[in-house]
């Protein structure tokens, strides 16, 4: 009797989980099918590549998540990543590189470059936060404007040219790995992403800042009446987001072995999609760090599925766009049903 009840409860939990996260389960089923019909899909090398790609996108999604939880958004995320990559790339170029962009600059320590890039990210985040919280410009419009400004500055400082010739220590360290057995390895980037994931989980669940963030997302007026400083909290959210984009850009430049002003284009949409698939509600007040990780992982898995199926890369955007629209539509339906 107890075994039957236990089985029934498990079935109900499983059914509820699937109905709440249909996209995740559909893509997992698609991955299993593709793995059965396409050779090398279930390879260690493919798994390592999936972890490496997910790591950087996860950092960007963590930055966007706070904006989404408070019913906002950040369309400048991708361009901020590209700007950080450009700055990091320029400052990390070798002194003897013939195509060095800023020849008047000495060869810089990569640790110092990281600090500079993060500080610049904080400044961009502060600008977004001020425009949203102080000038009360809707986040969509505010970040759309800063997105264009950041891209323009990236083009100016990079002279619209690709940047290469990085110091060896920069690319070697970021692309480092642990072990290499039959093509399987653990990239350093994975550990960086997990570290930030733990930090954000602690902030979102244990710190006052996280509780204020969810309160604003649930009902900003009620939160303000309860004593929450919504202006200061929003500014902190966008500054935190700017820091995460800067870290992602710094890592992405080294991972790619080059940088350009166009790097990071569209990453904000991928981050929003990953968050939404992972349970972050665009209606505000809902979202978890583990869910974000799952959402980003599944979205990256979708790209690999399309790649192994030999789908024209141009159609990838169509499929990804449909997934984004579907994820947001289902989130809205859940919100309406709950109301």
C-alpha positions as CSV (number, residue, x, y, z in Angstrom):
1,X,0.0,0.0,0.0
2,X,2.7,2.4,1.0
3,X,4.7,1.4,-2.1
4,X,1.7,2.2,-4.3
5,X,1.3,5.6,-2.7
6,X,5.0,6.4,-3.0
7,X,4.8,5.4,-6.7
8,X,1.8,7.6,-7.2
9,X,3.4,10.6,-5.5
10,X,6.5,10.1,-7.7
11,X,4.3,10.0,-10.8
12,X,2.6,13.2,-9.8
13,X,5.9,15.0,-9.0
14,X,7.3,13.9,-12.4
15,X,4.2,14.9,-14.3
16,X,4.2,18.3,-12.6
17,X,7.9,18.8,-13.3
18,X,7.4,18.0,-17.0
19,X,4.4,20.2,-17.4
20,X,6.2,23.1,-15.8
21,X,9.4,22.7,-17.9
22,X,8.2,21.2,-21.2
23,X,10.9,22.9,-23.3
24,X,13.7,21.4,-21.1
25,X,12.3,17.9,-21.5
26,X,11.6,18.2,-25.2
27,X,15.1,19.3,-25.9
28,X,16.5,16.5,-23.7
29,X,14.4,14.0,-25.7
30,X,15.7,15.6,-28.9
31,X,19.3,15.2,-27.7
32,X,18.7,11.5,-26.9
33,X,17.2,10.9,-30.4
34,X,20.0,12.8,-32.2
35,X,22.6,10.9,-30.1
36,X,21.1,7.6,-31.2
37,X,21.2,8.5,-35.0
38,X,24.3,10.8,-35.2
39,X,27.7,9.4,-34.6
40,X,30.0,11.1,-31.9
41,X,27.1,13.1,-30.4
42,X,27.6,11.3,-27.1
43,X,31.3,11.8,-27.1
44,X,33.5,13.0,-24.3
45,X,34.9,15.8,-26.4
46,X,31.4,17.1,-27.2
47,X,30.5,17.0,-23.5
48,X,33.6,19.0,-22.7
49,X,32.8,21.5,-25.4
50,X,29.2,21.9,-24.1
51,X,30.6,22.7,-20.6
52,X,33.0,25.2,-21.9
53,X,30.4,27.1,-24.0
54,X,27.8,26.9,-21.2
55,X,30.2,28.5,-18.7
56,X,30.6,31.9,-20.3
57,X,26.9,32.1,-21.2
58,X,25.9,31.2,-17.7
59,X,27.9,34.2,-16.4
60,X,25.9,36.5,-18.8
61,X,22.6,34.9,-17.8
62,X,23.4,35.5,-14.1
63,X,23.8,39.1,-14.8
64,X,20.6,39.4,-16.8
65,X,18.6,37.3,-14.2
66,X,18.5,40.1,-11.6
67,X,17.0,42.5,-14.2
68,X,14.4,40.0,-15.3
69,X,13.4,39.1,-11.7
70,X,12.6,42.8,-11.1
71,X,10.4,42.9,-14.2
72,X,13.2,44.6,-16.2
73,X,15.6,43.5,-18.9
74,X,19.1,44.4,-20.2
75,X,19.4,44.6,-23.9
76,X,22.9,46.0,-23.6
77,X,24.3,42.7,-22.2
78,X,25.8,41.4,-25.4
79,X,27.4,44.7,-26.4
80,X,28.8,45.1,-22.9
81,X,30.4,41.6,-23.3
82,X,31.8,42.7,-26.6
83,X,33.2,46.0,-25.2
84,X,34.9,44.1,-22.3
85,X,36.4,41.6,-24.8
86,X,37.7,44.5,-27.0
87,X,39.2,46.4,-24.0
88,X,40.7,43.2,-22.6
89,X,42.0,42.2,-26.0
90,X,43.7,45.5,-26.7
91,X,45.3,45.7,-23.2
92,X,46.5,42.0,-23.4
93,X,48.2,42.3,-26.7
94,X,51.9,41.3,-26.9
95,X,54.4,44.1,-27.1
96,X,56.1,42.5,-30.1
97,X,52.9,42.0,-32.0
98,X,53.0,43.9,-35.4
99,X,49.3,44.6,-35.4
100,X,49.2,46.0,-31.9
101,X,46.5,48.6,-31.7
102,X,47.7,50.9,-28.9
103,X,51.4,50.9,-29.5
104,X,52.0,53.6,-26.8
105,X,50.7,51.3,-24.1
106,X,53.2,49.0,-22.2
107,X,52.5,45.3,-22.1
108,X,50.1,45.0,-19.2
109,X,49.7,42.3,-16.5
110,X,46.6,40.3,-17.2
111,X,45.4,40.5,-13.6
112,X,45.5,44.3,-13.8
113,X,43.6,44.2,-17.1
114,X,40.9,42.1,-15.4
115,X,40.5,44.7,-12.7
116,X,40.3,47.5,-15.3
117,X,37.7,45.6,-17.4
118,X,35.5,44.9,-14.3
119,X,35.7,48.5,-13.2
120,X,34.5,49.6,-16.7
121,X,31.7,47.0,-16.5
122,X,30.7,48.6,-13.2
123,X,30.5,52.0,-14.8
124,X,28.3,50.8,-17.6
125,X,26.1,49.0,-15.0
126,X,25.9,52.2,-13.0
127,X,24.8,54.2,-16.0
128,X,22.0,51.7,-16.8
129,X,21.0,51.7,-13.1
130,X,20.8,55.4,-12.9
131,X,18.8,55.7,-16.1
132,X,16.3,53.1,-15.0
133,X,16.0,53.9,-11.3
134,X,16.6,57.7,-11.3
135,X,15.2,58.8,-14.6
136,X,12.5,56.1,-14.6
137,X,13.2,55.2,-18.2
138,X,11.8,51.7,-19.0
139,X,14.6,49.2,-18.9
140,X,13.9,48.1,-22.5
141,X,14.4,51.6,-23.8
142,X,17.2,52.5,-21.5
143,X,19.4,49.5,-22.2
144,X,18.5,49.6,-25.9
145,X,20.0,53.1,-25.9
146,X,23.2,52.2,-24.0
147,X,23.5,49.1,-26.2
148,X,23.9,51.4,-29.3
149,X,26.3,53.7,-27.4
150,X,28.5,50.9,-26.2
151,X,28.7,49.3,-29.7
152,X,29.7,52.7,-31.2
153,X,32.5,53.2,-28.7
154,X,33.7,49.6,-29.3
155,X,34.0,50.4,-33.0
156,X,35.9,53.6,-32.3
157,X,38.5,52.2,-29.9
158,X,39.0,49.0,-32.0
159,X,39.0,50.9,-35.3
160,X,36.4,48.3,-36.4
161,X,39.2,45.8,-36.8
162,X,39.7,42.3,-35.3
163,X,42.1,42.2,-32.3
164,X,44.6,39.4,-31.9
165,X,48.2,38.8,-30.8
166,X,47.3,38.1,-27.1
167,X,49.9,37.3,-24.5
168,X,50.3,33.6,-24.3
169,X,49.7,33.5,-20.5
170,X,46.3,35.1,-21.1
171,X,45.0,32.5,-23.6
172,X,46.7,29.6,-21.9
173,X,45.3,30.3,-18.4
174,X,41.7,30.9,-19.5
175,X,41.7,27.9,-21.8
176,X,43.3,25.6,-19.2
177,X,41.9,22.3,-18.5
178,X,42.1,19.4,-16.0
179,X,42.8,16.0,-17.4
180,X,42.4,14.9,-21.0
181,X,41.2,11.2,-21.2
182,X,39.7,10.1,-24.5
183,X,39.0,13.8,-25.3
184,X,37.2,14.5,-22.1
185,X,38.5,17.3,-19.9
186,X,37.3,19.7,-17.3
187,X,37.8,23.3,-18.5
188,X,38.9,26.0,-16.0
189,X,36.0,28.0,-17.2
190,X,33.6,25.5,-15.7
191,X,35.0,26.0,-12.3
192,X,34.8,29.8,-12.7
193,X,31.1,29.5,-13.7
194,X,30.4,27.2,-10.7
195,X,32.1,29.6,-8.3
196,X,30.0,32.5,-9.5
197,X,26.9,30.3,-9.4
198,X,27.5,29.5,-5.7
199,X,28.1,33.2,-5.0
200,X,24.9,34.2,-6.7
201,X,22.9,31.4,-5.0
202,X,24.1,32.8,-1.6
203,X,23.2,36.4,-2.6
204,X,19.8,35.5,-3.9
205,X,18.8,33.2,-1.0
206,X,20.7,34.4,2.0
207,X,21.4,38.1,1.7
208,X,19.1,41.1,2.1
209,X,19.9,42.3,-1.3
210,X,18.5,39.1,-2.8
211,X,15.3,39.3,-0.7
212,X,14.8,42.9,-1.8
213,X,15.2,41.9,-5.4
214,X,12.5,39.3,-5.2
215,X,10.3,41.7,-3.3
216,X,10.6,44.4,-6.0
217,X,9.9,41.8,-8.7
218,X,6.8,40.6,-6.8
219,X,5.3,44.0,-6.1
220,X,7.6,47.1,-6.3
221,X,5.1,49.4,-4.6
222,X,4.5,47.0,-1.7
223,X,8.3,46.6,-1.4
224,X,8.8,50.3,-1.2
225,X,6.1,50.7,1.4
226,X,7.7,48.0,3.4
227,X,10.9,50.0,3.6
228,X,12.9,48.6,0.6
229,X,15.0,51.2,-1.1
230,X,14.0,50.3,-4.6
231,X,16.3,52.9,-6.3
232,X,19.4,51.6,-4.5
233,X,18.5,48.0,-5.1
234,X,17.9,48.5,-8.8
235,X,21.2,50.3,-9.2
236,X,23.0,47.4,-7.4
237,X,21.3,44.9,-9.7
238,X,22.5,46.7,-12.9
239,X,26.0,47.3,-11.5
240,X,26.2,43.6,-10.6
241,X,25.0,42.8,-14.2
242,X,27.7,45.0,-15.6
243,X,30.4,43.2,-13.6
244,X,29.2,39.8,-14.9
245,X,29.3,41.0,-18.5
246,X,32.8,42.3,-18.0
247,X,34.0,39.0,-16.6
248,X,32.3,37.1,-19.4
249,X,33.9,39.4,-22.0
250,X,37.4,39.1,-20.5
251,X,37.1,35.3,-20.5
252,X,35.5,35.1,-24.0
253,X,38.3,37.1,-25.7
254,X,40.9,34.6,-24.4
255,X,38.7,31.6,-25.1
256,X,38.2,32.8,-28.7
257,X,41.8,33.8,-29.2
258,X,40.6,37.2,-30.6
259,X,38.1,40.0,-30.1
260,X,36.1,42.4,-32.2
261,X,33.3,45.0,-31.6
262,X,30.8,42.5,-33.0
263,X,31.6,39.9,-30.4
264,X,28.8,39.2,-28.0
265,X,26.1,40.2,-30.5
266,X,22.8,38.6,-29.6
267,X,24.1,37.1,-26.4
268,X,21.6,39.1,-24.4
269,X,18.8,37.2,-26.2
270,X,20.4,33.9,-25.5
271,X,20.8,34.9,-21.8
272,X,17.2,35.9,-21.6
273,X,16.1,32.7,-23.3
274,X,18.3,30.6,-20.9
275,X,16.8,32.4,-17.9
276,X,13.3,32.0,-19.1
277,X,13.7,28.3,-20.0
278,X,15.2,27.8,-16.6
279,X,12.2,29.3,-14.7
280,X,13.0,33.0,-14.4
281,X,9.7,34.7,-14.9
282,X,9.5,37.8,-17.1
283,X,6.6,38.8,-14.9
284,X,9.0,39.3,-12.0
285,X,9.7,37.8,-8.6
286,X,10.6,34.3,-9.6
287,X,13.9,32.6,-10.5
288,X,16.6,30.4,-9.1
289,X,20.3,30.0,-9.9
290,X,20.1,26.2,-10.5
291,X,17.2,26.8,-12.9
292,X,19.3,29.4,-14.8
293,X,22.1,26.9,-15.2
294,X,19.8,24.3,-16.5
295,X,18.2,26.8,-18.9
296,X,21.5,27.9,-20.3
297,X,22.8,24.3,-20.6
298,X,19.7,23.2,-22.5
299,X,19.9,26.2,-24.8
300,X,23.5,25.4,-25.6
301,X,22.5,21.8,-26.1
302,X,20.0,23.0,-28.7
303,X,22.8,24.7,-30.7
304,X,24.9,21.5,-30.7
305,X,21.8,19.4,-31.8
306,X,21.3,21.7,-34.8
307,X,25.0,21.6,-35.6
308,X,25.2,17.8,-35.5
309,X,22.0,17.6,-37.7
310,X,23.8,19.7,-40.3
311,X,21.2,22.4,-40.2
312,X,22.1,25.6,-42.1
313,X,23.6,28.0,-39.6
314,X,21.2,30.7,-40.7
315,X,18.2,28.6,-39.7
316,X,19.7,28.3,-36.3
317,X,18.6,31.8,-35.5
318,X,15.1,30.9,-36.6
319,X,14.9,27.9,-34.3
320,X,16.5,29.8,-31.4
321,X,14.0,32.7,-31.9
322,X,11.1,30.3,-31.9
323,X,12.3,28.7,-28.6
324,X,12.6,32.2,-27.1
325,X,9.1,33.2,-28.1
326,X,7.7,29.8,-26.9
327,X,9.5,30.1,-23.6
328,X,8.2,33.6,-22.8
329,X,4.7,32.7,-24.0
330,X,4.5,29.7,-21.7
331,X,5.8,31.8,-18.8
332,X,3.0,34.3,-19.5
333,X,0.5,31.5,-19.6
334,X,1.7,30.2,-16.2
335,X,1.4,33.7,-14.8
336,X,-2.2,34.1,-16.1
337,X,-3.2,30.7,-14.8
338,X,-1.7,31.5,-11.4
339,X,-3.6,34.8,-11.3
